Amino acid sequence: MNIMNGSIRHELKYLINYHEYTYLKTRLEATLDRDENAAADGNYHVRSLYFDDVYNSALTEKEQGVLKRKKYRIRTYNLDDSVIRLERKDKYSYYISKTSKNLTREEFYRILGNDCQWLLDSNHSLFLDFYIQIRDKLLRPVVIVDYEREAYTYGAGSVRITFDKNLRAGTNSLDIFDGAVATKTVLGRPVMVMEVKYDSFLPTHIRNLIQICSHNISAASKYVMGVKAVNEIK
């Protein structure tokens, strides 16, 4: 299966409540490593600016259950411009791959201002692909999505388990460095998104551990939830 240039990984998503989170957190802390980028409280802030084309392909394909699809976003952490990444996430069923390229703050604002001709000067395939999507399908920024992430890693299988909490969508800005952007809560009940990513295999003891959430397996898309949350107030 060759759906992208990057390495293929499995991705499972669950909507879980805080009781399930507490149970899993206690056990994960005993066997997995904390993400090295986490702050003292074990979390870090993630902000993503999602893009969609004039046909709203990322939104409609997700809602229609299209197996093979892709979406583009620009992501930063803790509102810090030291790491700004343009990313394309390719997905086929439960398989994913992510291609990324670092941006400068100036490049981000040029993209936000629809000044994108410079992307053609790059020899990076992601920049070129992004430019083609902008030119041919009128790809444009749509919504900011914020959340706090708690992450754990395990070497065997390159396992990464994340809890994404307090999901919010920006309602009045598309500037990821706008510290005063107004946000709306995405999930209307006390739940969070748990994601389990791994390469070729998921170790048995981790698979057994997350079985308590098997009834909550979800196709949750933060982009779709963010768009719907913003549309509710329009």
C-alpha positions in Angstrom: 0.0 0.0 0.0 1.6 3.2 -1.1 -0.6 6.2 -0.3 2.1 8.8 0.4 5.8 9.5 0.4 6.3 9.1 4.2 6.2 6.0 6.3 2.9 4.3 6.9 1.6 4.2 10.4 -1.6 2.9 12.0 -3.9 5.4 13.8 -6.7 4.5 16.1 -9.0 7.2 17.6 -11.3 7.0 20.6 -13.6 9.4 22.4 -13.1 8.7 26.1 -14.4 10.2 29.3 -12.4 11.3 32.3 -12.9 8.1 34.2 -11.4 6.1 31.3 -8.6 8.7 31.0 -7.7 8.4 34.7 -7.6 4.6 34.5 -5.4 4.7 31.4 -3.1 7.5 32.6 -2.2 5.6 35.8 -1.2 2.5 33.8 0.5 4.3 31.0 2.7 6.2 33.4 4.0 2.9 34.8 5.1 1.4 31.4 5.5 4.2 28.9 7.7 7.3 28.6 6.4 10.8 28.8 6.8 13.0 25.7 10.0 14.9 26.1 8.4 18.1 24.9 5.8 18.2 27.7 5.8 21.0 30.3 6.0 20.3 34.1 2.3 19.4 34.2 2.8 16.8 31.4 0.9 18.8 28.7 1.7 21.1 25.8 -0.5 23.3 23.7 -1.2 22.5 20.1 -2.6 24.9 17.6 -3.4 24.0 14.1 -4.7 26.1 11.2 -6.6 23.7 8.8 -7.0 24.3 5.1 -9.7 23.2 2.7 -10.4 23.8 -0.9 -13.3 25.5 -2.7 -15.2 22.2 -2.8 -14.7 21.6 1.0 -13.2 18.3 0.0 -11.5 17.6 3.4 -14.9 18.1 5.2 -17.2 16.3 2.8 -14.9 13.3 2.1 -14.5 12.8 5.9 -18.3 12.9 6.5 -19.0 10.7 3.5 -16.5 8.1 4.8 -14.1 8.3 1.8 -11.3 5.9 2.7 -8.4 7.6 0.9 -8.1 11.3 1.6 -5.7 14.1 2.6 -5.7 17.4 4.5 -3.3 20.3 5.0 -2.6 22.2 8.1 0.0 24.6 9.7 0.8 23.7 13.2 2.7 25.3 16.1 3.2 24.5 19.7 2.8 26.7 22.8 2.2 29.7 20.6 6.0 29.6 19.9 7.3 30.5 16.4 10.5 28.3 16.9 8.6 25.4 15.3 6.1 26.1 12.6 5.2 23.2 10.3 3.2 22.9 7.1 1.9 19.4 7.2 -0.1 17.1 4.8 -1.7 14.2 6.4 -2.6 11.3 4.1 -5.0 8.7 5.3 -6.3 5.4 4.1 -8.7 3.7 6.5 -6.7 3.2 9.7 -3.4 3.9 8.0 -1.8 7.4 8.0 1.3 9.2 6.8 2.4 12.7 7.5 4.7 14.8 5.4 6.0 18.1 6.9 8.2 21.1 6.2 9.2 23.8 8.5 8.1 27.4 7.9 9.4 30.7 9.2 7.0 33.2 10.7 7.4 35.4 7.7 6.5 32.5 5.4 3.4 31.7 7.5 2.2 35.3 7.1 2.8 35.2 3.4 0.7 32.1 3.1 -2.0 33.7 5.3 -2.0 36.7 3.0 -2.3 34.5 -0.1 1.2 35.4 -1.2 2.3 31.9 -2.3 4.3 32.3 -5.5 7.5 31.8 -3.5 6.5 28.2 -2.9 7.4 27.4 -6.5 11.0 28.4 -5.8 11.3 25.5 -3.3 12.5 22.1 -4.4 10.5 20.5 -1.6 7.6 18.3 -2.9 5.3 19.4 -0.1 5.6 23.1 -0.9 5.1 22.4 -4.6 2.0 20.2 -3.9 0.6 22.8 -1.5 1.0 25.5 -4.2 -0.8 23.4 -6.8 -3.7 22.8 -4.4 -3.9 26.6 -3.8 -3.8 27.4 -7.6 -6.0 24.6 -8.9 -8.5 24.0 -6.1 -8.4 27.4 -4.3 -7.1 25.8 -1.1 -7.5 28.4 1.7 -7.3 28.5 5.6 -10.6 27.6 7.2 -10.3 27.2 11.0 -8.0 27.2 14.0 -8.2 24.3 16.4 -6.6 24.4 19.9 -6.1 21.7 22.5 -3.8 20.6 25.3 -2.0 17.3 24.5 -0.6 14.7 26.9 1.6 12.2 25.2 3.3 8.9 26.0 5.7 6.9 23.9 6.9 3.3 23.7 10.0 2.2 21.7 8.7 -1.2 20.5 6.4 -0.6 17.5 7.1 3.2 17.8 3.9 3.5 19.8 2.6 7.0 20.6 -0.5 7.5 22.7 -1.9 11.0 23.1 -4.8 12.5 25.0 -6.1 15.7 23.4 -8.1 17.7 26.0 -10.1 20.9 26.0 -10.7 21.1 22.2 -11.6 24.5 21.0 -12.1 26.2 17.7 -11.1 29.8 16.8 -14.1 31.9 15.9 -12.6 35.3 14.9 -9.1 34.8 13.6 -6.9 32.6 11.3 -3.7 33.9 12.8 -2.1 31.1 14.8 0.0 33.6 16.7 -3.0 35.6 17.8 -2.9 35.2 21.6 -6.3 36.8 22.0 -8.2 34.6 19.5 -11.7 33.9 20.7 -12.5 30.2 20.9 -15.5 27.9 21.3 -15.5 24.6 23.0 -15.7 21.8 20.4 -17.0 18.9 22.5 -20.1 19.6 24.4 -19.5 17.0 27.1 -16.6 16.1 29.3 -14.7 13.8 26.9 -11.4 14.0 25.1 -9.8 12.4 22.0 -7.3 9.6 22.6 -5.1 8.6 19.6 -3.0 5.5 19.4 -0.3 5.5 16.6 2.1 2.7 15.9 4.2 1.2 13.0 3.9 -2.4 12.1 2.6 -3.8 15.4 1.1 -2.8 18.7 2.6 -4.6 21.7 0.2 -7.0 23.4 0.2 -5.4 26.8 -0.7 -2.0 25.3 -3.4 -3.5 23.1 -4.9 -5.2 26.2 -4.7 -2.0 28.1 -6.7 0.1 25.6 -9.4 -2.6 25.3 -11.5 -0.8 27.9 -12.0 1.9 25.3 -12.8 -0.4 22.3 -16.5 0.5 22.4 -15.5 4.2 22.0 -13.5 3.8 18.8 -14.2 6.8 16.7 -13.5 8.5 13.4 -13.2 11.8 15.3 -11.7 14.6 13.1 -10.6 17.7 15.0 -11.0 19.7 11.7 -14.6 18.6 11.2 -15.5 19.2 14.8 -13.9 22.6 14.7 -15.7 23.7 11.5 -19.1 22.5 12.9 -18.5 24.3 16.2 -17.8 27.6 14.3 -20.7 27.1 12.0 -23.1 26.8 15.0 -22.5 30.4 15.9 -22.8 31.8 12.4 
